[in-house]
Amino acid sequence: MRKFYSGLDLLFRGVYVGKVVSINYLFLIFIILFSFAIFGSGANVARAQDAVDDLVSDDFWAQIRTDTPRYTMESFLFASDALEKSVSKYMEDPSLELQADIALLSDVLVDLIDLDGVPDATRRQTGIRTFEYLMDIFGRIGKPDTLDFPDLDTLALTSADGFRIPQTPLRIERVNVGPRKGEFLFADDTIRVAPRFFAAVSHLPLNTALDIESWTSFGPQQTGPLIPPELIQLVPEALHEVWLETPAWKVIFQMVLLAAVVTAVLGIHRLARSRVRAGRISILLAKTLAPILLVYSTSSLLPFIALQVHLSGTFARFYDVTLTVVTYGGLAFIFWLAVRAFVEAIILFPHIPDESLDADLLRLGGATLGVFGAVFILALAGQAVGLPVLSMVAGLGIGGLAVALAVRPTFENLIGGVILFVDRPVRVGDFCSVGDQKGTVEGIGIRSTKLRGLDRTVISIPNAQFADMQIINWAQCDQMLIKETIGLRYDTTDDQLRYLLVELRRMLHAHPRIDGDTVRVRFSGFGDSYLKVDIRVYAQTREWNDFYAVREDIDLRILKAVREAGTDFAFPSQTVYMAKDTGRDNALSTRAEAAVQRWRESGQLPFPRLTRSELDRLEGTLDYPPSGSPDAGEEKKIDPEVAEPLSNPPEENSAELNK
């Protein structure tokens, strides 16, 4: 055992070296385990096949018919006699071949009983126990005369669907539904009627060539050929007492063996997990090792040992149910892990970022598929052990509505994650603004999106809220905006202002990191204590540090240009001028009042609006661009290279829609 664990230790040390090596090692383990399972089951199948060939050569199957009650009864008597002979030979010289014969004859007798209402996991043991009671009954009251049973002609005249065996409450009835429809089998209530009727006739002697008191007490005490009789003789007499229709020593042995197998599997599982700590695929495959060993044990190893120990009755049914539940549970776990490992392989090989939304949604889809597959496998397990799966599903449907209402926020976040995956407003690594939060997207999960804030804290925003908020993705901008508003003193002359505007435009057009087509420098209005100049340009960069460096350089050059223009920046202040009031200019006032009086007398007073003739006379008479400008006197037009329209022209919109 120490060498075994040392080998495992070395194996998993190899697993830890790298992902590819670990995957190869784990696949090697899987191949070895499946080889054991195939070889072990193959040996059992070969022995059983040899037994079948012997029986077929004796024209055995021709004697087994269920077309009429007579054929069914004759088949039962023929198979029970053959079973008694095989048991007699087995008691003289136990062998695996005779054990296979007995198992096959037992299956034949089980097939003559309608067990459609019995769960799959306990069907065989229930059938074996039932035909043991039937053999005890007919061995005591005598075998019925099969000529009294209806044959094909009688059934054609009476159209009977069943027949009660004379002197017994037992019935042989026609099967009306299912794959065996039309066959005559011992009725489904035989599993309840036979034990009660046997109790009533158990005082009668058993007519058999074997030295036994009854089949129901003889069967549980038997063992397979691999159990030495000397070992059975060492068992204390007290442990031969029957617990749950099985000798006590068998119950104890099987439970201890089951506990030992589970403990060994858990130990191997912990060893595998302790050695494999790197790589998602390697970890998942290491987790799969334990359930594979468990499924192999419960589907091949433990049933083979139970066959040799020969369990029976209630405990055998309980043991079969336990193995069935564990086997299906292991298969469900294997399926879940296998789907997750497959998804991780998909993520790994196309190099999808590990923390991206694509990877998270792939994992979500894989986990969902794994859960549904596991639930389906567990439903098969429930059906095998006799649970009302359909009723449970209906109950889950009603209960699921209540659960869905309770976890509505979770579903909203899940749907929000899907929306983010489809719309892709941001990706992992993008710097964005969401509401009043700014930060770099570090992960988009199933429930929430995580931002690394400017203060280096992690901001977690539920996906449902994130998808509904206004998102500014700075990473998607092709250029970065520089927007400044400067305020100049009110004593700045108009020509000083013109000079400054020209120098600022020249400087920005000459700057190598500024997009010249986006330069806009304009005198934009009058503030409370300053003249406003708006500056808007786009820096040719997509990196924050570079952007701040460019903006710093622009601001320093603006400062220099303002000082060179002979003006300065205005401060929020009030200036009080102490001077003598010279009053109004009487000449200008008289001229203005006289002009208004002439308008009034001639009926041309331009209130509330200018007349149409006046509007026509004034249109386009102002010199803009102003005199002295290179553009003065030219036809008014806009250079398309520097134009910033509010919308694309119709022809461009059509081309965009066609794309």
Order of alpha helices (4+ residues) and beta strands (2+ residues): alpha-alpha-alpha-alpha-alpha-alpha-beta-beta-beta-alpha-alpha-alpha-beta-beta-alpha-alpha-alpha-alpha-alpha-alpha-alpha-beta-beta-beta-beta-alpha-beta-beta-alpha-beta-beta-alpha-alpha-alpha-alpha
